[in-house]
Amino acid sequence: MKKITLSIFALFFFCIAFAQQELLNSENKWILHYMVIDGTTIDVPQAPLPMYISGIRFLGTDSSNYNFSADVAGINAAFDLEAPLVITPTSFTIQQPSVTLGDCFPNYLLESQYLSTIISGNFNPLRTLDYEIIDEGNGRKKLTITTPEGNIAVHGNYILSIKKFDQKNIVMYPNPVKKELYFNFKGLSVEKINILSVVGSSIFETKISHQENNLDLSFLKSGIYFMKTTYKDGDRIVSRFVKE
C-alpha cells in the first residue's frame, strides 16, 4: 500500500513538473495570435519589430522575483511579484497582478482586452486561468488560455505571417479629423465599419463597400476613437483616430 501511495505522489509531482516545464519552456515569449472575448474573435496584428510583439512570458515561480510578463506593443506589462505563480497541469494562479502603463493610446483597445479582460480580470487579487498546450509538430506549439469568464487567448511559440495584416493596414486621413474621414481599403472587400469609444464600446456601425472612401463623423465629440473595419473574410482591423 505504501509503495502504491508513493507511486501516485511521484506521478502527481511529475505531472506538475512537466506542466511547469511546458509553460515556462518558451525562450522568448508565447506570442498572442488572437482572442475570443464575449463570442467575438479579435485578430492581433503582428508588430514589425520583435520587441513590440504582444504576448506573455513566464519567468518562474519565485515569489521574490517577477513571475511573468504580459505585454502589448512592448510598453505595458502585467507582473506577479507579491506571491509565487502557482502552476498545475491545467491551470496557473496569479496573485496580486499589477499593470504598468506607458504611452498607451495607440494600443489602448488591445491593451484593455488582453491585459485587463484576459490576464488580470480587472485586477482580481487572486485569478486562476486554465491553459492547454498542444504540439502542432515541426517544433510549433499552441498555448490556449481560458479565463473564468469563458474568454480565451490563443498564443503560439512562433510568429504569424504579417503579410495579410500589411495588406489590410488602412490608410485614413485627415487625422485628427474635423468632419469627413477619408480612407483607402486598397480594393479589398469590406463588410462594415464600427466606431468605438476609447474604452471599446460601440458608438456607430454602418455597412460599407470598398468603393466608398469617406465617412461623416461631424456628430462625434472631440476625443480619441477607434475604427474597427470588418472584411468579408472575417478579418478585423482596428485603427485609431482623433476627432477635433
C-alpha positions as CSV (number, residue, x, y, z in Angstrom):
1,M,0.0,0.0,0.0
2,K,2.8,2.4,0.8
3,K,4.5,1.7,-2.5
4,I,1.3,2.4,-4.4
5,T,0.8,5.7,-2.5
6,L,4.4,6.8,-3.2
7,S,3.9,6.0,-6.9
8,I,0.8,8.1,-7.0
9,F,2.5,11.0,-5.4
10,A,5.5,10.6,-7.7
11,L,3.2,10.6,-10.8
12,F,1.4,13.7,-9.4
13,F,4.6,15.7,-8.9
14,F,5.9,14.6,-12.3
15,C,2.8,15.9,-14.0
16,I,3.1,19.3,-12.3
17,A,6.8,19.5,-13.1
18,F,6.1,18.6,-16.7
19,A,3.3,21.2,-16.9
20,Q,5.7,23.9,-15.5
21,Q,8.4,23.0,-17.9
22,E,5.9,23.2,-20.9
23,L,4.6,26.5,-19.8
24,L,8.0,28.0,-18.9
25,N,9.8,26.5,-21.8
26,S,9.3,29.4,-24.2
27,E,12.7,31.1,-24.5
28,N,11.3,34.4,-25.7
29,K,7.5,34.5,-25.2
30,W,4.2,32.9,-26.1
31,I,3.1,35.2,-28.9
32,L,-0.5,36.3,-28.9
33,H,-2.3,35.2,-32.1
34,Y,-5.9,36.0,-31.4
35,M,-8.6,36.4,-28.7
36,V,-12.2,35.5,-28.3
37,I,-14.0,37.9,-26.0
38,D,-17.7,37.7,-25.4
39,G,-18.0,35.5,-28.5
40,T,-16.2,37.9,-30.8
41,T,-12.9,36.9,-32.4
42,I,-10.2,39.6,-32.2
43,D,-7.2,39.2,-34.6
44,V,-3.9,40.6,-33.3
45,P,-1.8,42.2,-36.0
46,Q,1.9,41.2,-35.5
47,A,4.3,44.1,-34.9
48,P,7.1,44.6,-37.4
49,L,9.8,44.6,-34.6
50,P,10.2,41.6,-32.1
51,M,10.3,43.9,-29.1
52,Y,6.8,45.1,-29.8
53,I,5.1,41.7,-30.4
54,S,2.2,41.1,-27.9
55,G,2.2,38.1,-25.7
56,I,3.1,36.5,-22.4
57,R,6.4,35.4,-21.0
58,F,6.6,33.0,-17.9
59,L,9.7,33.7,-15.9
60,G,9.4,31.4,-13.0
61,T,7.6,30.7,-9.7
62,D,9.8,32.5,-7.3
63,S,7.9,34.9,-5.1
64,S,10.9,37.2,-4.7
65,N,11.1,37.9,-8.4
66,Y,8.8,38.7,-11.4
67,N,6.9,35.5,-12.3
68,F,5.6,36.6,-15.7
69,S,5.0,39.5,-18.0
70,A,2.2,40.0,-20.5
71,D,2.7,43.0,-22.8
72,V,1.2,44.8,-25.7
73,A,3.5,46.9,-28.0
74,G,6.4,46.4,-25.6
75,I,5.3,49.2,-23.3
76,N,2.7,47.6,-20.9
77,A,3.2,44.7,-18.7
78,A,1.3,42.7,-16.0
79,F,3.5,41.3,-13.3
80,D,3.1,38.9,-10.4
81,L,5.7,39.8,-7.7
82,E,3.7,39.5,-4.5
83,A,3.5,35.7,-4.3
84,P,4.7,32.7,-6.3
85,L,3.0,31.8,-9.5
86,V,1.1,28.5,-8.8
87,I,1.2,26.2,-11.8
88,T,-0.8,22.9,-12.1
89,P,-1.0,20.6,-15.2
90,T,-4.1,22.5,-16.4
91,S,-4.1,26.0,-14.7
92,F,-1.9,28.7,-13.3
93,T,-2.9,31.2,-10.5
94,I,-1.9,34.8,-10.5
95,Q,-1.8,36.6,-7.1
96,Q,-1.9,40.4,-6.8
97,P,-1.4,41.2,-10.5
98,S,-0.4,44.7,-11.4
99,V,-0.2,46.6,-14.7
100,T,2.3,49.3,-15.6
101,L,1.3,51.7,-18.3
102,G,3.3,53.7,-20.8
103,D,2.2,55.7,-23.8
104,C,-0.9,53.6,-24.2
105,F,-3.2,55.4,-26.6
106,P,-2.2,53.8,-29.9
107,N,-2.9,50.3,-28.5
108,Y,-5.4,51.2,-25.8
109,L,-8.1,48.8,-27.0
110,L,-5.8,45.8,-27.4
111,E,-4.2,46.6,-24.0
112,S,-7.6,46.7,-22.3
113,Q,-8.7,43.4,-24.0
114,Y,-5.6,41.4,-23.3
115,L,-4.1,42.8,-20.1
116,S,-7.3,43.7,-18.3
117,T,-10.0,41.4,-19.6
118,I,-7.9,38.3,-20.2
119,I,-4.9,38.4,-17.8
120,S,-5.7,40.4,-14.7
121,G,-9.6,40.2,-14.7
122,N,-9.7,43.9,-13.9
123,F,-7.1,43.4,-11.2
124,N,-8.7,40.5,-9.4
125,P,-6.3,39.8,-6.5
126,L,-6.5,36.0,-7.0
127,R,-7.1,34.8,-10.5
128,T,-6.8,31.3,-11.9
129,L,-6.6,30.8,-15.6
130,D,-6.9,27.4,-17.4
131,Y,-4.4,26.6,-20.1
132,E,-3.7,23.9,-22.6
133,I,-0.6,23.3,-24.7
134,I,-0.9,21.5,-28.0
135,D,2.1,20.3,-30.0
136,E,1.4,21.1,-33.6
137,G,4.5,19.4,-34.9
138,N,7.7,20.8,-36.5
139,G,8.6,22.5,-33.2
140,R,5.4,24.6,-33.2
141,K,3.2,24.7,-30.1
142,K,0.0,26.4,-29.3
143,L,-0.9,27.8,-25.8
144,T,-4.6,28.5,-25.2
145,I,-5.5,30.4,-22.0
146,T,-9.2,30.4,-20.9
147,T,-10.5,32.8,-18.3
148,P,-13.1,32.1,-15.6
149,E,-15.5,34.3,-17.7
150,G,-15.1,32.0,-20.7
151,N,-12.9,34.3,-22.8
152,I,-9.8,32.8,-24.5
153,A,-6.4,34.0,-25.7
154,V,-4.6,31.8,-28.2
155,H,-0.8,32.0,-28.4
156,G,2.0,30.2,-30.3
157,N,5.7,29.8,-29.9
158,Y,6.0,31.3,-33.4
159,I,5.1,34.5,-35.2
160,L,2.1,34.6,-37.5
161,S,2.6,35.8,-41.0
162,I,2.1,39.6,-41.1
163,K,1.5,39.7,-44.9
164,K,-2.3,39.9,-44.7
165,F,-2.2,42.5,-42.0
166,D,0.2,44.6,-44.0
167,Q,-2.2,44.3,-47.0
168,K,-5.2,45.4,-44.8
169,N,-3.4,48.2,-43.0
170,I,-5.9,51.0,-43.6
171,V,-4.8,54.4,-44.8
172,M,-7.1,57.1,-43.4
173,Y,-6.9,60.9,-43.3
174,P,-7.0,63.6,-42.1
175,N,-6.1,62.5,-38.6
176,P,-7.1,64.5,-36.5
177,V,-10.4,64.8,-38.3
178,K,-12.9,67.6,-38.1
179,K,-15.8,66.3,-40.2
180,E,-15.1,63.9,-43.1
181,L,-12.7,61.0,-42.5
182,Y,-11.3,59.5,-45.8
183,F,-9.9,56.0,-46.0
184,N,-8.4,53.6,-48.5
185,F,-9.3,49.9,-48.3
186,K,-6.9,49.1,-51.2
187,G,-9.6,47.4,-53.2
188,L,-10.4,44.8,-50.6
189,S,-14.0,43.7,-49.8
190,V,-15.3,45.4,-46.6
191,E,-18.5,44.3,-44.8
192,K,-18.9,47.0,-42.1
193,I,-17.3,49.7,-40.0
194,N,-17.7,50.2,-36.3
195,I,-16.7,53.4,-34.5
196,L,-15.6,52.6,-31.0
197,S,-15.0,54.7,-27.9
198,V,-11.6,54.8,-26.1
199,V,-12.9,52.0,-23.8
200,G,-14.1,49.8,-26.7
201,S,-17.8,50.4,-26.6
202,S,-19.6,50.7,-30.0
203,I,-20.8,54.2,-30.9
204,F,-21.8,53.8,-34.5
205,E,-22.0,51.0,-37.1
206,T,-22.5,51.1,-40.8
207,K,-22.4,48.8,-43.8
208,I,-19.8,50.0,-46.3
209,S,-18.2,48.8,-49.5
210,H,-14.6,49.0,-50.6
211,Q,-15.6,51.6,-53.2
212,E,-16.7,54.1,-50.6
213,N,-13.9,56.3,-49.3
214,N,-15.3,58.7,-46.7
215,L,-17.4,58.8,-43.5
216,D,-19.1,61.9,-42.0
217,L,-18.0,62.0,-38.3
218,S,-19.2,65.5,-37.5
219,F,-21.6,64.1,-34.9
220,L,-18.7,62.9,-32.7
221,K,-17.5,64.9,-29.7
222,S,-13.8,65.8,-29.6
223,G,-11.6,62.9,-28.3
224,I,-9.8,59.7,-29.2
225,Y,-11.7,56.9,-31.1
226,F,-11.1,53.7,-32.9
227,M,-12.5,52.5,-36.3
228,K,-13.0,48.7,-36.5
229,T,-13.1,47.5,-40.1
230,T,-14.6,44.1,-40.7
231,Y,-13.7,42.5,-44.0
232,K,-15.8,40.0,-46.0
233,D,-13.4,37.2,-45.0
234,G,-14.0,37.9,-41.3
235,D,-10.7,39.7,-40.6
236,R,-11.0,42.7,-38.4
237,I,-8.5,45.7,-38.3
238,V,-8.7,48.4,-35.6
239,S,-7.3,51.8,-36.4
240,R,-7.0,54.8,-34.1
241,F,-8.1,58.4,-35.0
242,V,-8.6,61.7,-33.2
243,K,-11.7,63.9,-33.6
244,E,-11.1,67.6,-33.2
